[in-house]
Amino acid sequence: MKTTIDVPDDLHRAVKARAALEGRSVRDVTIDLYRRWLGELMTETGTDPHAWLRTGLAPASQRDAGSPDRAVRSTRDRPVAATET
C-alpha cells in the first residue's frame, strides 16, 4: 500500500542519510520501525496489535456493539443541525 505523510525536512534528510550509510532505503527503515512499534505494543499490552484491524474489517453484524468503529460511525452518520450565523 502506498501512503503519503508529511515529515519535517530535517528529519527526512537525516533518515535518508543514515539509511544510505546502512545500505537501506527509507521505505525499508520505515517498515522496520512500524513493525518494531507494533511489536512493542504487543509486549506492553499483551495483546495482538492487529486484533483491532481484524475486528474493524469484520462484517458489521459480527462486530461488538460497543466497538470503537461503531461509535465513530454512529457519530459520523448523525445528521448535523443547521446553525444560524
MIDOSE-1310 file (N, C-alpha, C; in nm, 2 decimals, decimal comma, always signed):
residues 85
mktt	+0,08/-0,12/+0,00/+0,00/+0,00/+0,00/+0,09/+0,12/+0,00; +0,05/+0,22/-0,08/+0,13/+0,35/-0,08/+0,06/+0,44/+0,01; +0,14/+0,53/+0,08/+0,08/+0,63/+0,16/+0,17/+0,75/+0,15; +0,12/+0,87/+0,19/+0,19/+0,99/+0,18/+0,18/+1,05/+0,32
idvp	+0,30/+1,09/+0,38/+0,30/+1,16/+0,51/+0,39/+1,28/+0,50; +0,36/+1,38/+0,58/+0,44/+1,50/+0,59/+0,55/+1,47/+0,70; +0,67/+1,48/+0,66/+0,78/+1,47/+0,76/+0,87/+1,59/+0,75; +0,91/+1,65/+0,86/+0,99/+1,77/+0,86/+1,11/+1,74/+0,77
ddlh	+1,15/+1,84/+0,69/+1,26/+1,83/+0,60/+1,39/+1,78/+0,67; +1,43/+1,84/+0,78/+1,55/+1,80/+0,85/+1,55/+1,65/+0,90; +1,43/+1,61/+0,94/+1,42/+1,47/+0,98/+1,43/+1,37/+0,86; +1,37/+1,41/+0,75/+1,38/+1,33/+0,63/+1,52/+1,32/+0,58
ravk	+1,59/+1,43/+0,58/+1,73/+1,43/+0,53/+1,82/+1,34/+0,62; +1,80/+1,35/+0,75/+1,87/+1,27/+0,85/+1,84/+1,12/+0,83; +1,72/+1,08/+0,81/+1,68/+0,94/+0,79/+1,73/+0,89/+0,66; +1,72/+0,97/+0,56/+1,77/+0,93/+0,43/+1,92/+0,91/+0,43
araa	+1,99/+1,00/+0,50/+2,14/+0,99/+0,50/+2,18/+0,86/+0,58; +2,12/+0,84/+0,70/+2,15/+0,72/+0,77/+2,12/+0,59/+0,70; +2,00/+0,59/+0,64/+1,96/+0,48/+0,56/+2,06/+0,45/+0,45; +2,11/+0,55/+0,38/+2,21/+0,53/+0,28/+2,34/+0,48/+0,33
legr	+2,38/+0,53/+0,45/+2,50/+0,48/+0,51/+2,49/+0,33/+0,54; +2,37/+0,29/+0,58/+2,35/+0,15/+0,61/+2,31/+0,06/+0,49; +2,30/+0,12/+0,37/+2,27/+0,05/+0,25/+2,12/+0,01/+0,25; +2,04/+0,09/+0,31/+1,89/+0,06/+0,32/+1,81/+0,17/+0,25
svrd	+1,69/+0,14/+0,22/+1,60/+0,25/+0,17/+1,52/+0,31/+0,28; +1,47/+0,43/+0,26/+1,39/+0,49/+0,36/+1,26/+0,41/+0,38; +1,21/+0,35/+0,27/+1,10/+0,26/+0,28/+1,12/+0,15/+0,38; +1,24/+0,08/+0,36/+1,27/-0,03/+0,45/+1,28/+0,01/+0,59
vtid	+1,35/+0,12/+0,62/+1,36/+0,17/+0,75/+1,22/+0,20/+0,81; +1,14/+0,26/+0,74/+1,00/+0,29/+0,78/+0,92/+0,17/+0,82; +0,93/+0,07/+0,73/+0,86/-0,06/+0,76/+0,91/-0,12/+0,88; +1,04/-0,12/+0,90/+1,11/-0,18/+1,02/+1,06/-0,11/+1,14
lyrr	+1,06/+0,02/+1,14/+1,01/+0,10/+1,26/+0,86/+0,07/+1,29; +0,78/+0,06/+1,19/+0,64/+0,03/+1,22/+0,62/-0,11/+1,28; +0,70/-0,20/+1,23/+0,69/-0,34/+1,28/+0,74/-0,35/+1,43; +0,85/-0,28/+1,45/+0,90/-0,27/+1,59/+0,80/-0,21/+1,68
wlge	+0,74/-0,10/+1,64/+0,65/-0,02/+1,72/+0,53/-0,11/+1,76; +0,47/-0,18/+1,66/+0,36/-0,27/+1,68/+0,40/-0,39/+1,78; +0,52/-0,44/+1,76/+0,57/-0,54/+1,85/+0,59/-0,50/+1,99; +0,63/-0,37/+2,01/+0,64/-0,32/+2,15/+0,50/-0,30/+2,21
lmte	+0,40/-0,26/+2,13/+0,26/-0,25/+2,18/+0,22/-0,39/+2,22; +0,25/-0,49/+2,15/+0,20/-0,62/+2,19/+0,27/-0,67/+2,32; +0,40/-0,64/+2,33/+0,47/-0,67/+2,45/+0,41/-0,59/+2,57; +0,39/-0,46/+2,56/+0,34/-0,38/+2,66/+0,20/-0,42/+2,71
tgtd	+0,11/-0,45/+2,61/-0,03/-0,47/+2,64/-0,07/-0,62/+2,65; +0,02/-0,71/+2,60/-0,01/-0,85/+2,60/-0,12/-0,88/+2,50; -0,15/-0,80/+2,41/-0,25/-0,82/+2,31/-0,19/-0,82/+2,17; -0,26/-0,87/+2,07/-0,22/-0,87/+1,93/-0,25/-0,73/+1,87
phaw	-0,15/-0,66/+1,83/-0,17/-0,53/+1,77/-0,25/-0,53/+1,65; -0,27/-0,64/+1,58/-0,36/-0,65/+1,46/-0,50/-0,68/+1,49; -0,53/-0,71/+1,62/-0,67/-0,75/+1,65/-0,77/-0,65/+1,62; -0,74/-0,52/+1,64/-0,84/-0,41/+1,61/-0,86/-0,41/+1,46
lrtg	-0,76/-0,44/+1,38/-0,78/-0,43/+1,24/-0,88/-0,54/+1,19; -0,85/-0,67/+1,24/-0,94/-0,78/+1,20/-1,08/-0,75/+1,25; -1,10/-0,69/+1,37/-1,24/-0,66/+1,42/-1,30/-0,56/+1,33; -1,22/-0,45/+1,29/-1,28/-0,35/+1,21/-1,32/-0,39/+1,07
lapa	-1,25/-0,50/+1,02/-1,28/-0,54/+0,89/-1,39/-0,65/+0,88; -1,44/-0,70/+1,00/-1,54/-0,80/+1,01/-1,67/-0,73/+0,97; -1,77/-0,81/+0,91/-1,90/-0,75/+0,88/-1,96/-0,69/+1,00; -2,03/-0,59/+0,99/-2,09/-0,51/+1,10/-2,18/-0,60/+1,19
sqrd	-2,24/-0,70/+1,13/-2,33/-0,79/+1,21/-2,24/-0,88/+1,31; -2,11/-0,89/+1,28/-2,03/-0,97/+1,37/-1,95/-0,89/+1,47; -1,95/-0,76/+1,46/-1,88/-0,67/+1,55/-1,95/-0,65/+1,68; -1,87/-0,62/+1,78/-1,93/-0,59/+1,91/-2,00/-0,46/+1,90
agsp	-2,12/-0,45/+1,96/-2,20/-0,33/+1,95/-2,13/-0,21/+2,02; -2,04/-0,23/+2,11/-1,96/-0,13/+2,18/-1,83/-0,10/+2,11; -1,80/-0,15/+2,00/-1,67/-0,13/+1,94/-1,65/+0,01/+1,90; -1,53/+0,06/+1,90/-1,50/+0,20/+1,86/-1,54/+0,23/+1,72
drav	-1,54/+0,13/+1,63/-1,58/+0,16/+1,49/-1,72/+0,20/+1,49; -1,81/+0,13/+1,56/-1,95/+0,17/+1,56/-1,97/+0,30/+1,62; -1,90/+0,33/+1,73/-1,91/+0,46/+1,80/-1,88/+0,57/+1,70; -1,77/+0,56/+1,63/-1,73/+0,66/+1,53/-1,83/+0,67/+1,42
rstr	-1,88/+0,56/+1,37/-1,97/+0,56/+1,26/-2,10/+0,62/+1,30; -2,15/+0,59/+1,42/-2,28/+0,65/+1,47/-2,27/+0,80/+1,49; -2,15/+0,85/+1,53/-2,13/+0,99/+1,54/-2,12/+1,06/+1,41; -2,05/+0,99/+1,32/-2,03/+1,05/+1,18/-2,16/+1,05/+1,10
drpv	-2,24/+0,95/+1,12/-2,36/+0,94/+1,04/-2,48/+1,02/+1,09; -2,46/+1,08/+1,21/-2,57/+1,15/+1,27/-2,59/+1,28/+1,19; -2,72/+1,32/+1,16/-2,74/+1,45/+1,09/-2,69/+1,57/+1,17; -2,63/+1,66/+1,10/-2,58/+1,78/+1,16/-2,69/+1,89/+1,16
aate	-2,71/+1,95/+1,27/-2,81/+2,05/+1,28/-2,76/+2,18/+1,22; -2,85/+2,25/+1,14/-2,81/+2,37/+1,08/-2,80/+2,48/+1,19; -2,70/+2,56/+1,17/-2,69/+2,67/+1,27/-2,70/+2,81/+1,20; -2,76/+2,90/+1,28/-2,78/+3,03/+1,22/-2,65/+3,11/+1,25
t	-2,61/+3,19/+1,15/-2,49/+3,28/+1,17/-2,53/+3,42/+1,18
